[in-house]
Amino acid sequence: MSLTHNVHRLERAISLASGATAIVAGVCQGGSSGVLKALGGAALLQRGISGHCVVKGLISDPRSELQCLRECVADLRAALPKLQKEMERVKGRQESRLNHALEETFPASDPISP
């Protein structure tokens, strides 16, 4: 599955610049409106980096865009079990480190201070 480039060079440059500006402005602004502004900027940044716009694709060729979106969802579903296993592995490793750190900090042989 590959996304077609439907955003041309000038549009990409404008999306990159306005996306980066919106992210910085949103972070500086803070609050829920700042988060929304930063998320909108992230979407513009993604559009500029990938060269593909889903909205533009849905307008110009809805069938192929929907097929592409279905393929993306299928790929994400296929990757989910692997990601869940990795998350469990990392969580187990973190718990092991925490247990080791607790044992090092409070050895069982030390008497409890009053």
C-alpha positions as CSV (number, residue, x, y, z in Angstrom):
1,M,0.0,0.0,0.0
2,S,1.4,3.4,-0.9
3,L,-0.1,6.8,-0.6
4,T,-0.1,8.7,-3.8
5,H,1.3,12.2,-3.8
6,N,-1.6,14.5,-4.4
7,V,-0.1,17.6,-2.7
8,H,2.3,19.4,-5.0
9,R,5.6,21.1,-4.1
10,L,4.3,24.6,-3.2
11,E,1.4,23.2,-1.2
12,R,3.8,21.0,0.7
13,A,6.0,23.9,1.5
14,I,3.1,26.0,2.7
15,S,1.7,23.0,4.8
16,L,5.1,22.5,6.4
17,A,5.6,26.1,7.3
18,S,2.1,26.7,8.5
19,G,2.0,23.4,10.4
20,A,5.3,24.1,12.2
21,T,4.0,27.6,13.1
22,A,0.7,26.3,14.4
23,I,2.4,23.7,16.6
24,V,4.7,26.3,18.1
25,A,1.8,28.8,18.6
26,G,-0.4,26.1,20.1
27,V,2.3,25.0,22.6
28,C,3.0,28.6,23.6
29,Q,-0.7,29.3,24.0
30,G,-1.5,26.3,26.1
31,G,-4.9,25.2,27.2
32,S,-7.4,23.2,25.2
33,S,-7.4,25.7,22.3
34,G,-3.6,25.5,22.2
35,V,-3.8,21.8,22.0
36,L,-6.3,22.0,19.2
37,K,-4.1,24.4,17.3
38,A,-1.0,22.2,17.8
39,L,-3.0,19.1,16.6
40,G,-4.1,21.0,13.5
41,G,-0.5,22.0,12.9
42,A,0.6,18.4,13.3
43,A,-1.9,17.4,10.6
44,L,-0.6,20.1,8.3
45,L,3.0,19.0,9.0
46,Q,2.1,15.4,8.2
47,R,0.4,16.5,5.0
48,G,3.6,18.4,4.0
49,I,5.9,15.6,4.9
50,S,3.9,12.8,3.3
51,G,2.8,14.7,0.2
52,H,-0.7,13.2,0.6
53,C,-3.9,14.8,1.8
54,V,-6.8,12.5,2.7
55,V,-9.4,15.2,2.3
56,K,-8.1,16.2,-1.2
57,G,-8.0,12.5,-2.1
58,L,-11.6,12.0,-1.0
59,I,-12.7,14.9,-3.1
60,S,-10.8,14.0,-6.3
61,D,-11.0,10.2,-6.2
62,P,-13.1,8.9,-3.3
63,R,-13.1,5.2,-4.2
64,S,-9.3,4.8,-4.4
65,E,-8.9,7.0,-1.3
66,L,-11.3,4.8,0.7
67,Q,-9.5,1.7,-0.5
68,C,-6.2,3.2,0.6
69,L,-7.7,4.0,4.0
70,R,-9.0,0.4,4.4
71,E,-5.6,-0.9,3.6
72,C,-4.1,1.4,6.2
73,V,-6.6,0.2,8.8
74,A,-5.8,-3.4,7.9
75,D,-2.0,-2.8,8.3
76,L,-2.5,-1.2,11.7
77,R,-4.7,-4.1,12.8
78,A,-2.0,-6.5,11.7
79,A,0.7,-4.6,13.6
80,L,-1.3,-4.3,16.8
81,P,-0.5,-7.7,18.3
82,K,3.2,-7.2,17.8
83,L,3.0,-3.7,19.4
84,Q,1.0,-5.2,22.4
85,K,3.7,-7.9,22.9
86,E,6.4,-5.2,22.8
87,M,4.5,-3.1,25.3
88,E,4.2,-6.1,27.7
89,R,7.9,-6.8,27.3
90,V,8.9,-3.2,28.1
91,K,6.5,-3.1,31.0
92,G,7.9,-6.3,32.4
93,R,11.4,-5.0,32.1
94,Q,10.5,-1.7,33.8
95,E,8.8,-3.7,36.7
96,S,12.0,-5.8,37.0
97,R,14.1,-2.7,37.2
98,L,11.8,-1.1,39.8
99,N,11.9,-4.3,41.9
100,H,15.7,-4.4,41.7
101,A,15.9,-0.7,42.7
102,L,13.6,-1.3,45.7
103,E,15.7,-4.2,46.8
104,E,18.9,-2.2,46.5
105,T,17.4,0.7,48.4
106,F,15.8,-1.3,51.2
107,P,17.7,-4.5,51.8
108,A,15.9,-7.2,53.8
109,S,18.7,-7.5,56.3
110,D,18.6,-3.8,57.5
111,P,16.5,-3.2,60.6
112,I,13.6,-0.9,60.4
113,S,14.3,2.5,62.1
114,P,11.8,3.7,64.6
